[in-house]
Amino acid sequence: MFRVNINNIISDDFIKKLRDSQSEILKKSLSPLLKEIREEYALGQTEEFKKFLETIEQEASEIPPYVNKVHSYFAELGWFVPFYSSSLHIFKEYAKLIDLEKHELIEDNIRNYIRGKLPEIGKNIEEVFPDRHKIIKTALDAHKDENYILAIPTLLAQADGMFSDLLDKTFYTNAAHKLEDIRRRLLTKFAENGHPPSTSSLGFLLIKQLQEKSIIHESFGDFERKLDSNSESDPLNRHYILHGKSLKYDTEENSLKAISLIGLLCDCRKTFTI
């Protein structure tokens, strides 16, 4: 990292043009990073400014494999994580933990992360899904009261409705052709709102987890084959819970996973409308 003084070196207009041309994609989906850039760095001499931009471009070029690994890992476990307002480096940190097979540490970290995001998620729901706020707030209150029996089904049902609001499609599926259709619809929405219609665009990478396979989506048969009858609780699965098959779903972790999904869907709507 570096810091230079721009006073009397280059004009404000020149800086603005460079920022506008080099950061158009980043500002669409990584507003926290850009805020950090504006607040933490004073950019100056042309050569150093070029070096700074090269650093940003290098970071961006390294993101896709990290994002793919992290999103796929979490989705398989039933976590759909709202990383929208997080540091860019969170993907690298989790990718490293995945490589080291630190699974318990990852679970502890992500549970604490979502616990800390609860106020923000509640605020985002009111802002971007106001018609659903009353229902989801009631479910979040139930979660706070540790009434997971009521919180989880409500949140899973509302998540399906939110996804339909966004993409005019139901959410819970692992069918390859349906996941591909979700990908196309996400990219179409991005293009409609002025984002680069590319699977490698940073905006798409932050919400691409919505097109990943997940235990949440599994059919009755696939899910039942994985169930441990001796376990004290069932994993989070939409079909098993909402069709009344699961009697052991009421855990804090499952409730946090449902809340996390709600948070990611809020992020998705916010990303569409930046």
Beta strands, then each sheet from edge to edge (+ up, - down):
end
